[in-house]
Amino acid sequence: MINAVIDISHHNRISSFSKVAQAGIRGVIQKATQGFSFKDPTFASNRKRVSDAGMRFGAYHFGTAGDPTAQADFFLASVGDTPLLVLDFEPNPQGHDMSLLEAEQFVHHVFAQTGRYPGLYSGHTVKEALAAAGIASSEQTELSKSWLWFARYGATPLIPRVWSHFTMWQYTDGAAGEGPHEVPGIGRCDRDFFNGTEDDLQAFWDGDA
C-alpha cells in the first residue's frame, strides 16, 4: 500500500505541483463537475499543471439528486479523455442528496459510454444506503462493479461487504485522521492510500488492471 494519491478541488490552493510530485505523489484526482451545471474553474488549468509535473490525473463528479444519466453525460463531456473517472457519492450540503438508485444508474451510464466503470468515492453514505436497501452482496448492486475509494479517518477502512477490497483509502481530509496531513506545494489536503505498488498504480490508472 502506497501513500501516493491526493484529491483536490477549487478549494485547494496549489503553489507548486512540482513539489507535490517530488514529495512522492503519483496521482491527482480533481473535482470536475457537480450536479448538472457546475464546472470546477480550476479543472483545466490543474490538469495541465499535473501533467507537466509528471503525475497522473483523474476526475470526479459530485453527485446530486436528479437525472443521473444527464449528470453522467455532463461529466463525460467536461472531462474529455481523462483516463480515471470517479463518482463522489456523499451528502450534498447545497441541496438534495443523490440516491443509491441514481448512483447505480450513473455508473451504469458511464460504463455504457466508456466501457469502463468509474470508481465510487464514499464512506458512511454508501454503507447506510446499502443497509437501508437490504443490500449485502455484490450481486445485488451494480455499484459493486465500480472500484471502491473509501473515506474513513480511522485506523483502517472498514468497507461494506459488497466489495471484497478497497482500491483507495482516503485516510485524512488534511485535519482528521492519522498523518501525514500535508503535502509540500499544497499544505493540508485530502490524502489517499492506493492498495498496491507503484507499478500497480500505473497499470490501474491506465486501465490495464
C-alpha positions as CSV (number, residue, x, y, z in Angstrom):
1,M,0.0,0.0,0.0
2,I,1.4,3.4,-1.0
3,N,0.6,6.9,0.2
4,A,0.8,8.4,-3.3
5,V,-2.6,10.0,-4.3
6,I,-4.3,13.2,-3.4
7,D,-7.7,14.6,-4.3
8,I,-8.3,18.3,-4.9
9,S,-10.8,20.9,-6.0
10,H,-11.1,24.7,-6.4
11,H,-10.9,24.9,-2.6
12,N,-7.2,24.0,-2.6
13,R,-4.5,26.5,-3.3
14,I,-1.6,24.8,-5.0
15,S,1.7,26.7,-5.1
16,S,3.8,24.1,-6.9
17,F,2.8,20.7,-8.4
18,S,6.5,20.0,-8.9
19,K,6.9,20.0,-5.2
20,V,3.9,17.7,-4.9
21,A,5.5,15.2,-7.3
22,Q,8.8,15.5,-5.5
23,A,7.0,14.5,-2.3
24,G,6.1,11.1,-3.8
25,I,2.6,11.8,-5.1
26,R,1.9,9.9,-8.2
27,G,-1.7,10.6,-8.9
28,V,-4.0,13.6,-8.5
29,I,-7.8,13.3,-8.7
30,Q,-9.5,16.7,-9.3
31,K,-13.1,17.7,-9.0
32,A,-14.5,18.3,-12.4
33,T,-18.3,18.8,-12.1
34,Q,-21.2,18.8,-9.7
35,G,-24.9,18.2,-10.5
36,F,-26.0,19.4,-13.9
37,S,-24.2,22.7,-14.5
38,F,-21.2,23.4,-12.1
39,K,-17.8,23.0,-13.5
40,D,-14.8,23.4,-11.2
41,P,-13.0,26.5,-12.5
42,T,-9.5,25.0,-11.7
43,F,-10.0,21.7,-13.6
44,A,-8.5,22.6,-16.9
45,S,-5.5,24.5,-15.6
46,N,-4.7,21.9,-12.9
47,R,-4.9,19.1,-15.4
48,K,-2.1,20.7,-17.4
49,R,-0.1,21.6,-14.3
50,V,-0.4,18.0,-13.0
51,S,0.6,16.6,-16.4
52,D,3.5,19.0,-16.7
53,A,4.8,17.8,-13.3
54,G,4.8,14.2,-14.5
55,M,1.8,12.9,-12.4
56,R,-1.3,11.0,-13.4
57,F,-4.6,12.9,-13.5
58,G,-8.1,11.8,-12.7
59,A,-11.5,13.5,-12.4
60,Y,-14.5,13.1,-10.1
61,H,-18.2,14.2,-10.3
62,F,-20.0,15.2,-7.1
63,G,-23.4,13.6,-7.5
64,T,-26.7,15.3,-6.6
65,A,-30.3,14.4,-6.7
66,G,-31.9,14.3,-10.2
67,D,-31.4,12.6,-13.6
68,P,-28.2,10.6,-13.2
69,T,-27.8,10.0,-16.9
70,A,-27.8,13.7,-17.6
71,Q,-25.2,14.2,-14.8
72,A,-23.0,11.5,-16.3
73,D,-23.2,13.0,-19.8
74,F,-22.4,16.4,-18.4
75,F,-19.4,14.9,-16.5
76,L,-18.1,13.0,-19.5
77,A,-18.4,16.0,-21.8
78,S,-16.5,18.1,-19.3
79,V,-13.6,15.8,-18.7
80,G,-12.8,14.7,-22.2
81,D,-10.2,11.9,-22.4
82,T,-9.3,11.9,-18.7
83,P,-8.5,8.2,-18.1
84,L,-9.6,7.8,-14.4
85,L,-13.2,8.7,-13.5
86,V,-15.0,8.7,-10.2
87,L,-18.5,9.3,-8.8
88,D,-18.4,11.2,-5.4
89,F,-21.4,9.8,-3.5
90,E,-21.8,11.7,-0.3
91,P,-24.3,14.2,1.3
92,N,-24.9,17.3,-0.6
93,P,-24.6,20.4,1.6
94,Q,-26.2,22.6,-1.0
95,G,-29.4,20.6,-1.8
96,H,-30.8,17.1,-2.1
97,D,-28.6,14.0,-2.0
98,M,-28.1,11.6,-4.8
99,S,-29.9,8.3,-4.1
100,L,-28.5,4.8,-4.2
101,L,-30.5,4.1,-7.4
102,E,-29.3,7.3,-9.0
103,A,-25.7,6.3,-8.2
104,E,-26.2,2.9,-9.8
105,Q,-27.7,4.5,-12.9
106,F,-24.8,7.0,-13.1
107,V,-22.1,4.3,-13.0
108,H,-24.1,2.2,-15.5
109,H,-24.2,5.0,-18.0
110,V,-20.5,5.9,-17.6
111,F,-19.7,2.2,-18.4
112,A,-22.1,2.2,-21.3
113,Q,-20.4,5.2,-22.8
114,T,-16.7,4.4,-22.0
115,G,-16.5,0.6,-21.5
116,R,-15.1,1.2,-18.0
117,Y,-16.8,1.6,-14.7
118,P,-15.9,4.7,-12.8
119,G,-14.6,4.5,-9.2
120,L,-17.0,5.1,-6.3
121,Y,-15.9,7.5,-3.6
122,S,-17.9,7.3,-0.4
123,G,-17.8,6.5,3.2
124,H,-20.6,6.1,5.7
125,T,-23.1,7.3,3.0
126,V,-22.8,4.2,0.9
127,K,-22.8,2.0,4.0
128,E,-26.0,3.5,5.2
129,A,-27.7,3.4,1.8
130,L,-26.8,-0.2,1.2
131,A,-28.1,-1.2,4.7
132,A,-31.3,0.7,4.1
133,A,-31.9,-1.1,0.8
134,G,-31.1,-4.5,2.3
135,I,-28.1,-5.0,0.1
136,A,-25.4,-7.2,1.5
137,S,-23.8,-8.9,-1.5
138,S,-22.2,-7.8,-4.8
139,E,-24.8,-9.4,-6.9
140,Q,-27.5,-7.0,-5.5
141,T,-26.0,-3.8,-6.8
142,E,-24.2,-2.6,-9.9
143,L,-22.1,-0.3,-7.7
144,S,-20.0,-3.4,-6.8
145,K,-18.6,-3.2,-10.3
146,S,-17.0,0.1,-9.5
147,W,-13.7,0.1,-7.8
148,L,-14.0,1.4,-4.2
149,W,-12.4,4.6,-2.9
150,F,-13.4,4.6,0.7
151,A,-13.2,7.5,3.1
152,R,-12.6,6.8,6.7
153,Y,-10.5,8.8,9.1
154,G,-9.8,5.9,11.4
155,A,-7.1,3.3,11.8
156,T,-8.5,1.1,9.0
157,P,-11.0,1.4,6.1
158,L,-13.9,-0.8,7.3
159,I,-15.5,-1.3,3.9
160,P,-19.0,-2.6,3.1
161,R,-19.3,-6.3,2.4
162,V,-20.4,-5.6,-1.2
163,W,-16.7,-5.1,-2.0
164,S,-14.0,-7.7,-1.3
165,H,-11.3,-5.0,-1.1
166,F,-10.7,-1.3,-1.4
167,T,-8.7,0.3,-4.2
168,M,-8.0,3.6,-2.5
169,W,-8.5,4.8,1.1
170,Q,-8.9,8.5,1.9
171,Y,-7.4,8.4,5.4
172,T,-7.4,12.1,6.1
173,D,-9.1,15.3,5.0
174,G,-6.0,17.3,6.0
175,A,-7.1,17.5,9.6
176,A,-8.9,14.4,10.9
177,G,-7.3,11.0,10.7
178,E,-3.7,10.0,11.1
179,G,-0.9,11.9,9.5
180,P,0.8,12.9,7.4
181,H,-1.8,15.6,6.6
182,E,0.2,17.9,4.4
183,V,1.9,17.8,1.1
184,P,4.7,20.2,0.0
185,G,3.3,22.6,-2.6
186,I,-0.2,22.4,-1.2
187,G,-0.2,22.1,2.6
188,R,-3.1,20.3,4.2
189,C,-5.3,18.3,1.8
190,D,-7.1,15.1,1.2
191,R,-4.6,12.3,1.1
192,D,-5.1,8.7,-0.1
193,F,-3.5,5.3,0.1
194,F,-3.5,3.2,-3.0
195,N,-3.9,-0.6,-2.3
196,G,-0.9,-1.8,-4.3
197,T,2.5,-0.9,-5.6
198,E,3.6,2.0,-7.7
199,D,3.6,-0.3,-10.8
200,D,0.1,-1.5,-9.8
201,L,-1.0,2.2,-9.6
202,Q,0.3,2.9,-13.1
203,A,-1.4,-0.1,-14.6
204,F,-4.6,0.6,-12.8
205,W,-4.7,4.3,-13.8
206,D,-4.1,3.4,-17.4
207,G,-6.9,0.9,-17.4
208,D,-4.7,-2.2,-17.8
209,A,-5.6,-3.7,-14.4
